[in-house]
Amino acid sequence: MTDELEETEEQIDPDELIAQAARDAAPRYGLDPDDFARRVLAQRDRRKERASRPAKECSDCREHLPARMFAEDAARPDGLQRYCKRCASDRVNRSRRMS
């Protein structure tokens, strides 16, 4: 019985499970199922790549921080914002106080 369960678990493709979940959810948002599945998988790949980077220097505080401390920015070459999340939050708060 255990061998059968292990064989079944090995045959499950995580990419296909994610894609199918995205296809199932797409109609609720009025999106094309295949396009939405492709975008979900691409985002997952970007996040995996970001997690594999060891560290980055924040342009504001100059600290070397783990890549997960930076928000995503698809327009930047490394895919991460220039400022760490803490510095970005501080900048927004300062800007709001001035207005």
C-alpha positions as CSV (number, residue, x, y, z in Angstrom):
1,M,0.0,0.0,0.0
2,T,2.8,2.4,0.9
3,D,4.6,1.7,-2.4
4,E,1.5,2.5,-4.4
5,L,1.1,5.8,-2.5
6,E,4.7,6.8,-3.1
7,E,4.4,6.0,-6.9
8,T,1.3,8.2,-7.1
9,E,2.9,11.1,-5.3
10,E,5.9,11.0,-7.6
11,Q,3.7,11.3,-10.7
12,I,2.2,14.6,-9.6
13,D,3.7,17.5,-11.5
14,P,3.6,20.6,-9.3
15,D,3.7,22.9,-12.3
16,E,0.6,21.3,-13.7
17,L,-1.2,21.5,-10.3
18,I,-0.4,25.3,-10.1
19,A,-1.5,25.8,-13.7
20,Q,-4.7,23.9,-13.2
21,A,-5.6,25.9,-10.1
22,A,-4.9,29.1,-12.0
23,R,-7.1,27.9,-14.9
24,D,-9.9,27.1,-12.5
25,A,-9.7,30.6,-10.8
26,A,-9.4,32.6,-14.0
27,P,-13.1,32.7,-15.0
28,R,-13.9,34.3,-11.6
29,Y,-11.9,37.3,-12.6
30,G,-12.8,37.4,-16.2
31,L,-9.4,36.3,-17.4
32,D,-8.2,33.9,-20.1
33,P,-7.4,30.6,-18.3
34,D,-4.3,29.7,-20.3
35,D,-2.9,33.2,-20.2
36,F,-3.5,33.4,-16.4
37,A,-1.9,30.1,-15.8
38,R,1.2,31.2,-17.8
39,R,1.4,34.4,-15.8
40,V,1.1,32.6,-12.5
41,L,3.9,30.2,-13.4
42,A,6.1,33.1,-14.6
43,Q,5.6,35.0,-11.4
44,R,6.4,31.8,-9.4
45,D,9.6,31.5,-11.4
46,R,10.6,35.1,-10.8
47,R,10.1,34.6,-7.1
48,K,12.2,31.5,-7.0
49,E,15.0,33.3,-8.8
50,R,14.7,36.2,-6.4
51,A,14.9,33.8,-3.4
52,S,18.1,32.3,-4.9
53,R,19.9,35.6,-4.8
54,P,21.9,35.9,-1.6
55,A,21.8,39.7,-0.9
56,K,21.5,43.2,-2.3
57,E,22.6,46.6,-1.1
58,C,19.8,49.1,-0.4
59,S,20.4,52.4,-2.2
60,D,19.1,54.4,0.8
61,C,20.5,52.8,4.0
62,R,23.4,51.0,2.2
63,E,22.8,47.8,4.2
64,H,23.4,44.5,2.5
65,L,20.1,42.6,3.0
66,P,18.6,39.4,1.8
67,A,16.8,39.7,-1.5
68,R,13.4,38.9,0.1
69,M,13.7,42.3,1.9
70,F,13.2,44.1,-1.4
71,A,9.9,44.3,-3.3
72,E,9.6,43.1,-6.9
73,D,10.1,45.6,-9.8
74,A,9.9,44.0,-13.2
75,A,11.4,47.1,-14.8
76,R,14.7,46.8,-13.0
77,P,17.4,44.4,-14.4
78,D,17.7,42.4,-11.2
79,G,13.9,42.4,-10.7
80,L,14.0,44.1,-7.3
81,Q,13.4,47.7,-6.2
82,R,16.3,49.9,-5.3
83,Y,15.2,50.4,-1.7
84,C,14.6,47.8,0.9
85,K,11.0,47.5,2.1
86,R,11.8,49.4,5.4
87,C,13.4,52.3,3.5
88,A,10.6,52.4,0.9
89,S,8.0,52.5,3.7
90,D,9.9,55.3,5.5
91,R,10.1,57.3,2.2
92,V,6.3,57.0,1.7
93,N,5.6,58.0,5.3
94,R,7.9,61.1,5.0
95,S,6.2,62.0,1.7
96,R,2.7,61.7,3.2
97,R,3.7,63.9,6.2
98,M,4.9,66.7,3.8
99,S,1.6,66.8,1.9
